[in-house]
Every structure is written in C-alpha cells, then in structure tokens.
Amino acid sequence: MALPNAPAWDTDELCIWFEIAYKAHTILCRIDASCFQTSLGAASVTEGACRVALRAQWPRIHAVALSQAEAGNLE
C-alpha cells in the first residue's frame, strides 16, 4: 500500500504530516519524530530517519490510523 501523498516534514515541530484516505475524504495525521525513534524503529529524530521508518512501518501506521478514524478519534 503506497502513501497517498508525499508526507511533509515539519521542521518547527519535528514531525511528519501525512494523509490517509477514509471513506469519501482524507484525514490529516501527524507523528512526532520522538515517536518514530521510540516506537517505529527510526535510528534518530532526523527527517531522513523518520521518513525511512514511515516507509518501513507504513502498513502498521496506516492500520492504526484507520482504526483511530473508525473510532472517531480523528477528524
């Protein structure tokens, strides 16, 4: 499953913003760099390391984001 749009790195907040398709629209999601490092296997909190982890963990990230959307936790 491919990423729908190119994720955006936020240099001020050290996070990645990305979208998931959900029903008839998309939902904007965000993951902090520290979360990538502590929970998703990123080697560091740099943009490159977080992007590598995002690609490697995309099926897991996508599944969690969809389950959160289904539960009404994402707008």
N, C-alpha and C positions, 0 to 999 in steps of 0.2 A: 504494500500500500504506500503510495507516494505522498509526500507532503503536498497539500493543495496549493499553497503559495509559498514563496520564499519567506522563511522566518526572518524577523527583524531583530537585530541586536540593539538593545538599549544601553548605551554607554553610561548614562547617568545612574540608572538603577541596577546595572549588571544583571540583565535578564534577557530572555528571548521571548518575543511575542510571536504567536502563530495562530492560524485559524483552523478550525475543524468544521467540516460540513455536518449540519444537524438538521434533519427534516428539510424544510424549504429555505433555510438560510445558513449562514455561517456564524460561528461563535469565536470571539477573540479570546485567546488563552495566553497565559504567561507562566514561565518557570524561572525562578531565581537561579543565578549561577551557583550559589551555595547548595541548592537542592541538586543541581546536576552533579556537583562534586560528591556530595554525601550519599545520594541515593541512586544516581543514574550512571555512575561509573566514569564521570569526567575526570581527567588527570589533574585539572586545575580549574580555576574560575575564569579563565580567559575565553574570549569569544570562540576561538578555534576549537578548544577542548569541549566547550558546551555544544557547539554545532556537531562535532563528531558524536558526542553522546546522544544528541537528539536524533540523528540519523540511525544510530545503532539501536536505540531504545524506542523508535517510533511506534512499532506495534503496541507496546506496553503503554506508552504515553497516550496514544490515540484511544485505546480501550478505556483507560481511566477517565480521560476527558469526556468520552461518550457516556460513561456510566454516571459521571457527575452532572452532565447535561440532562440525562433521563431523570435523575433525582431532583432536578430543579435547582441545583446549586450553581449553575452558570446561567448568565443572561445573554 
